[in-house]
Amino acid sequence: MAILSATLLAACAAQPPAPKQYQPIPLGLFSDGIHHWQNLHGKDYPRYREDQIVEIANNVLLYQRDNGGWIENRDPARILDDSDIKAAEAEKANPKGSFDNRNVYSQVEYLFAAYDQTGNKTYRQAALKGLRYTLSMQHKKCGGWPHTVPGAQPYHPYITMADEVTSGVLRMLRKVEQADPPFKSVDAADRTAATDARKRGDACVLQLQVRQNDKLAGWAGQYDPETLQPAQGRSFELPSMVSQESVEMARYLMSIPAPSPEVVAAIDGVMAWFERSKLTGWKIETIKLDQPVKYDYHTATTDRRLVQDPDAGPLWGRFYDVKDNSIVLANRDGIRVKDYSQIHHERRTGYAWYGVWPTKVLYEEYPAWKKRMGRG
């Protein structure tokens, strides 16, 4: 057997240890925020790999505000330069935080997952701070969560169902309550607080489900926290039920392991509403433009129109009138219009007014859920 020389042994000893390999933590929870960041800034910038969890977790720490919250629409995998770091540090004292676009609870979950792998207590401390921030933001009268606090827009303080604000928080709180990974390190006091908030949130969700002619229907995108009535979002998002947001709320309710009769009724009600609200014989047709059109928030390369097609599958409007269930369409001026063709090109191409959001939950997930519940 060859004997290593003293020189070679010394050289080997002097080599720094290989960097520890971590399992990737998927960034799927951040996908909405990343999408919005890239819409504004493009995709041409360096990013960390998903297995570089220390670097990504450090970015999440950097972006956390002093009060425990986070602002929305950042890419935690972006490789930051000195000016980016200084800008983030300068924002830490700003109390503004947002649950929009699946924010805050995503950072909390990521940091707990990073702690589980690295043992870095700083990640756990920051995650607990984010969890306690989340609990502190729950509305008192009806236990949903706001869009943004403090808010710059009238709808920011409202109880928000849009973009999985309330349902996303409740999903996380259920994981905390049940000590599901990566929340096993949450202490008993925080777990109890999460359980109490989750119960209040569930009750709020059931309370806010819209009734039409004494039949349970869908949920609005946001609600006035005092009157608990459907409220306006952005100027073109008039008070109404939202099919897309109702899909995610239904999915949350179907994730409850042992649903109460009230939860079962809510699920059955929204599914019946999806069924009676669908359009048949219509589809959205996309037309390519000769020249792209640049708008503030996107560049349009196409146009869209609603056309008849007897072979088309079911289609849903995004918004439905609370009273008569008609499809609600509006422009940025806040004025409701009757036809899709009356929507300005910028909003036709920069917003989905029609879609197939309920298809999978109505025809696949709901029957499977009923079977699991012994009702199939």
C-alpha positions in Angstrom: 0.0 0.0 0.0 1.4 3.4 -0.9 2.2 5.6 2.0 1.2 9.3 1.7 4.1 11.7 2.2 4.0 14.2 5.0 3.8 17.0 2.4 0.7 15.5 0.8 -0.9 14.8 4.1 -0.4 18.5 5.1 -1.7 19.7 1.8 -4.9 17.6 2.2 -5.4 18.9 5.8 -5.1 22.4 4.5 -7.9 22.0 2.0 -11.2 23.7 3.2 -14.0 21.2 3.8 -16.4 20.7 0.9 -19.5 22.8 1.3 -22.4 21.0 2.9 -24.9 19.7 0.4 -28.5 20.5 1.2 -31.7 19.2 -0.2 -33.5 21.7 -2.5 -36.4 23.5 -0.9 -38.9 24.1 -3.8 -39.7 27.7 -4.5 -43.2 27.0 -5.7 -44.8 29.0 -2.9 -43.0 32.0 -4.2 -43.9 31.5 -7.9 -46.6 34.2 -7.9 -44.3 36.8 -6.4 -41.5 35.8 -8.7 -43.8 36.1 -11.7 -44.8 39.6 -10.7 -41.2 40.6 -10.1 -40.2 39.3 -13.5 -43.1 41.0 -15.2 -41.6 44.3 -14.1 -37.9 43.6 -14.3 -37.5 40.8 -16.8 -35.9 37.4 -16.4 -32.3 38.2 -17.4 -30.6 38.2 -14.0 -28.6 35.6 -12.0 -30.4 33.4 -9.6 -29.5 30.8 -7.0 -30.3 27.1 -7.5 -32.9 25.6 -5.3 -30.3 23.6 -3.4 -28.5 26.8 -2.4 -30.9 27.1 0.6 -28.6 29.1 2.8 -28.2 31.9 0.2 -31.9 31.9 -0.5 -32.8 31.9 3.2 -30.4 34.7 3.8 -32.2 36.7 1.1 -35.5 36.0 2.9 -34.0 37.3 6.1 -32.7 40.4 4.4 -36.2 41.2 3.0 -38.0 40.7 6.3 -39.1 43.9 7.9 -38.4 44.8 11.5 -42.0 44.0 12.5 -41.8 40.5 11.1 -43.6 41.0 7.8 -42.5 41.0 4.2 -43.4 43.1 1.1 -44.8 41.2 -1.8 -43.4 40.4 -5.3 -39.7 39.7 -4.6 -37.6 36.9 -6.0 -35.8 35.3 -3.0 -33.5 33.4 -5.4 -32.1 36.5 -7.0 -28.4 37.0 -6.5 -28.1 40.5 -5.0 -25.4 43.1 -5.5 -24.2 45.6 -2.9 -26.8 48.2 -4.0 -29.6 45.7 -3.8 -28.5 44.7 -0.2 -28.3 48.3 0.9 -31.8 49.1 -0.6 -33.3 46.1 1.3 -31.6 47.1 4.5 -32.9 50.6 4.2 -36.5 49.2 3.9 -36.4 47.1 7.1 -37.9 49.8 9.3 -40.8 50.3 6.9 -43.8 48.6 8.6 -45.6 47.9 5.4 -46.3 44.1 4.8 -48.5 42.3 2.4 -50.1 38.9 2.2 -50.9 39.5 -1.5 -49.7 37.1 -4.1 -49.2 34.3 -1.6 -46.8 36.3 0.6 -45.6 36.1 4.2 -46.7 32.6 4.9 -44.5 31.4 2.1 -41.4 33.0 3.7 -42.4 31.6 7.1 -42.6 28.1 5.8 -39.3 28.5 3.8 -37.4 29.7 6.9 -38.7 26.8 9.0 -37.6 24.4 6.3 -34.2 26.0 6.1 -33.8 25.7 9.9 -34.7 22.0 9.8 -31.8 21.3 7.4 -29.2 23.8 8.7 -30.0 24.1 12.4 -29.4 27.8 12.1 -31.5 29.3 14.9 -31.6 32.7 13.2 -33.9 31.1 10.6 -36.2 29.7 13.2 -36.3 33.0 15.1 -37.2 34.9 12.0 -39.8 32.3 11.0 -41.4 32.6 14.5 -41.4 36.4 14.2 -43.2 36.0 10.8 -45.7 33.6 12.3 -46.5 36.0 15.2 -46.8 38.9 12.7 -49.3 36.8 10.7 -51.4 36.1 13.8 -51.3 39.8 14.8 -52.8 40.8 11.4 -55.9 38.7 11.7 -59.1 40.8 11.6 -60.9 40.9 15.0 -64.6 41.0 13.9 -64.3 38.2 11.3 -61.0 36.2 11.4 -59.7 36.8 7.9 -56.5 38.5 6.8 -55.9 41.8 5.0 -54.3 42.3 1.7 -51.7 44.9 2.8 -51.0 46.8 6.1 -50.6 49.7 6.2 -52.4 50.0 2.9 -52.1 52.6 0.1 -55.3 51.5 -1.6 -58.8 51.5 -0.2 -59.1 47.7 -0.5 -55.8 46.9 1.2 -57.3 46.6 4.7 -60.2 44.5 3.6 -60.6 40.8 4.5 -59.1 39.3 1.4 -59.9 36.0 -0.3 -58.1 36.9 -3.5 -54.7 35.4 -4.3 -55.1 32.9 -1.4 -54.6 35.5 1.2 -56.9 34.0 3.8 -56.9 30.4 2.6 -53.1 30.4 2.3 -52.7 31.6 5.8 -55.2 29.0 7.1 -53.4 26.2 5.3 -50.2 27.2 7.0 -51.9 27.5 10.4 -53.3 24.0 10.0 -49.7 22.7 9.4 -48.5 24.5 12.5 -51.4 23.1 14.5 -50.7 19.6 13.4 -46.9 19.9 13.7 -46.5 19.0 10.0 -43.1 19.5 8.4 -41.5 22.0 8.5 -43.3 23.2 11.6 -42.3 20.6 14.1 -40.1 23.1 16.0 -42.9 25.5 16.8 -43.4 25.7 20.6 -46.6 24.9 22.4 -47.6 28.5 23.0 -47.3 29.5 19.4 -49.0 26.3 18.3 -52.0 27.1 20.5 -52.2 30.6 19.2 -52.1 29.3 15.6 -54.9 26.8 16.5 -57.1 29.6 17.9 -56.5 31.8 14.9 -57.3 28.9 12.5 -60.6 28.3 14.2 -61.6 31.9 13.9 -60.5 32.0 10.3 -62.5 28.9 9.4 -65.6 30.4 11.0 -65.0 33.6 9.1 -64.8 31.7 5.8 -68.1 30.0 6.4 -69.7 33.3 7.5 -68.7 35.1 4.4 -69.8 32.6 1.8 -72.4 34.4 -0.4 -76.0 33.2 -0.5 -78.2 33.6 -3.5 -81.9 32.9 -3.1 -81.0 31.0 0.1 -78.5 28.8 -1.7 -74.8 28.9 -0.8 -72.7 30.2 -3.7 -69.1 31.5 -4.0 -66.9 34.0 -2.2 -66.0 37.6 -3.1 -62.4 38.6 -3.6 -62.6 41.0 -0.6 -65.0 42.0 2.2 -65.5 45.2 4.2 -64.2 44.2 7.7 -67.0 46.1 9.4 -70.1 45.4 7.2 -68.8 42.0 6.1 -70.2 42.7 2.6 -68.4 42.1 -0.7 -66.3 45.1 -1.5 -64.4 46.5 -4.5 -60.8 45.6 -5.2 -59.0 47.5 -7.9 -61.0 49.9 -10.0 -62.0 47.2 -12.5 -62.7 44.6 -9.8 -66.3 45.5 -8.8 -68.0 44.0 -5.7 -68.8 40.4 -6.8 -68.2 36.7 -6.3 -65.0 35.5 -7.9 -64.9 32.0 -9.4 -61.1 31.7 -9.3 -60.8 32.6 -5.6 -63.8 30.4 -4.8 -61.9 27.5 -6.3 -59.0 27.9 -3.9 -61.3 28.4 -1.0 -63.1 25.1 -1.9 -59.8 23.4 -2.1 -58.9 24.6 1.3 -62.1 23.4 2.8 -61.7 20.0 1.1 -58.3 19.7 2.7 -59.8 19.6 6.2 -59.4 16.1 7.5 -62.7 15.8 9.4 -65.0 18.5 8.0 -68.0 19.6 10.1 -71.5 19.5 8.5 -71.2 23.3 8.0 -67.9 22.8 6.0 -69.5 20.0 3.9 -72.5 22.2 3.2 -70.1 25.0 2.1 -68.3 22.7 -0.3 -71.5 21.3 -1.8 -72.9 24.8 -2.1 -69.9 26.3 -4.0 -69.8 23.2 -6.3 -73.4 23.6 -7.2 -72.8 27.3 -7.9 -69.9 26.4 -10.2 -72.2 24.0 -12.1 -75.0 26.5 -12.5 -72.6 29.4 -13.4 -70.7 27.7 -16.3 -71.0 28.8 -19.9 -71.3 26.3 -22.7 -70.7 26.9 -26.4 -68.2 29.7 -25.9 -64.5 30.1 -25.9 -61.8 32.8 -25.7 -60.0 33.1 -29.0 -56.5 34.6 -29.1 -55.3 36.7 -32.1 -51.7 37.6 -32.8 -51.0 41.2 -33.3 -48.7 42.5 -36.1 -46.9 44.8 -33.7 -46.6 44.5 -29.9 -48.3 47.1 -27.7 -46.5 48.3 -24.6 -48.6 49.0 -21.5 -47.5 49.9 -18.0 -47.7 46.4 -16.6 -47.3 44.2 -19.6 -46.6 44.1 -23.4 -49.4 42.8 -25.4 -48.6 40.7 -28.5 -52.1 39.4 -28.9 -55.8 40.3 -28.6 -58.6 38.2 -27.3 -62.3 37.8 -28.1 -65.2 35.7 -26.9 -66.6 33.6 -29.7 -69.2 30.9 -30.0 -68.0 27.3 -30.5 -70.4 24.4 -30.0 -67.5 22.1 -29.3 -66.0 24.2 -26.6 -65.8 22.9 -23.0 -67.2 24.7 -20.0 -66.1 28.3 -19.4 -66.6 30.6 -16.4 -66.5 34.3 -16.0 -64.1 35.6 -13.4 -66.7 37.8 -11.6 -70.4 37.1 -10.9 -73.0 39.5 -9.6 -74.0 38.8 -6.0 -77.7 39.3 -6.7 -78.5 37.9 -10.2 -75.3 35.9 -10.9 -74.6 37.7 -14.2 -71.0 38.0 -15.3 -69.4 41.3 -14.2 -67.1 43.1 -16.6 -65.5 46.5 -16.1 -62.7 48.8 -17.3 -60.1 50.7 -15.2 -62.6 53.6 -15.0 -64.7 51.3 -12.7 -67.7 51.4 -15.1 -69.4 48.0 -15.7 -69.8 47.0 -19.3 -72.0 44.4 -20.9 -69.8 42.7 -23.5 -66.2 41.5 -23.4 -65.5 43.5 -26.6 -66.1 46.7 -24.6 -63.2 45.9 -22.3 -60.1 48.0 -23.3 -57.4 46.0 -25.1 -55.0 46.6 -22.2 -57.4 44.8 -19.7 -58.4 42.2 -22.2 -54.8 41.1 -22.6 -53.5 41.9 -19.2 -56.3 40.2 -17.2 -58.2 36.9 -17.4 -61.9 37.7 -17.5 -62.9 34.2 -18.5 -61.3 30.9 -17.6 -61.6 27.3 -16.8 -60.6 27.6 -13.1 -63.3 25.4 -11.6 -63.0 22.5 -14.1 -60.5 20.4 -12.2 -62.0 21.0 -8.8 -65.6 20.4 -9.9 -65.1 17.4 -12.1 -62.1 15.6 -10.5 -61.3 16.8 -7.0 -64.8 17.2 -5.7 -65.9 13.6 -6.8 -62.7 12.3 -5.3 -63.3 14.2 -2.0 -66.9 12.9 -1.8 -65.6 9.3 -2.3 -63.1 9.8 0.6 -65.9 11.1 2.7 -68.0 8.0 2.0 -70.4 10.0 -0.1 -69.4 8.9 -3.6 
